[in-house]
């Protein structure tokens, strides 16, 4: 059973990530100018006011963070203070917003963009921030790409197409950064909500949070369902592994999209939850830019 460990009451908690240097867990609220962090040992959590609406976080090798805000990319210090504004690489389409992100096995940072007014629009894409901070588009034709994660053997990329109700997998060549062989990994029935954030564990299983689905699904590498973890609130948004042995699964949740009746029935929506797992995660990869 999932345990409530931080009463953040986030509008849309997202993108939890473990800081490999301190073991602290950070997460964002995509709808507010604030992030949060928690010490897994003491379970003491703290709100961090920010200069914009952070959508995700990636730890930098030289210290600090890279972060997509809703409208631009930034570099931050360890305390999430913006130290460099990288702008919006998709400024020719100013209506596109930035979304989830992750660091890849090649040391680059990958993040999603989507059309906020037309969520089924196939203008969604994935962009790559190279080590020299240049940005390029690497994958296209996605309806609200959201969760994004690389397999533990560095050979595959998994991408949630939220409004396609599915998860795609791509072969990845970490030597030249090329993607190939797009294949359907899993389909999500509408009755189970929309697939949202995803991560992988050390066995190569894919864990996917469900928006308005009351669950987190663990898929085996062949796409078959291995386990359903029940969420105590309607919308789990994303997960991260933490704790000393990386066996604690943390899940962010959202109040966004919940009806008044749901918020009354599930007042813990927007809080951070945790559950112990039988299979550990993998250490967070680092952005080397």
Buried (B, 14 or more C-beta within 10 A) or exposed (E): EBEEBBEBBBBBBBBBBBBEEEEBBBBBBBBBEBBBBBEBEEEEBEBBEBEBBBBBBBBBEEEBBBBBBBBBBBBBEEEBBBEEEBEBBBEEEEEBBBBBBBBBBBBBBBBBBBBEEBEEBBBBBBBBBBEEEEBEEBBEEBBBBBBBBBBBEBBBBBBBBBBBBBBBBBBBEBEEBEBEEBEEBBEBEEEBBBBBBBBBBBBBBBBBBBBBBBBBBBBEBEBEEBBBBEBBBBBBBBBBBBBEEBBBBBBBBBBBBBEEEBBEEBEBBBBBBBBEBEBBBBEBBBBBB
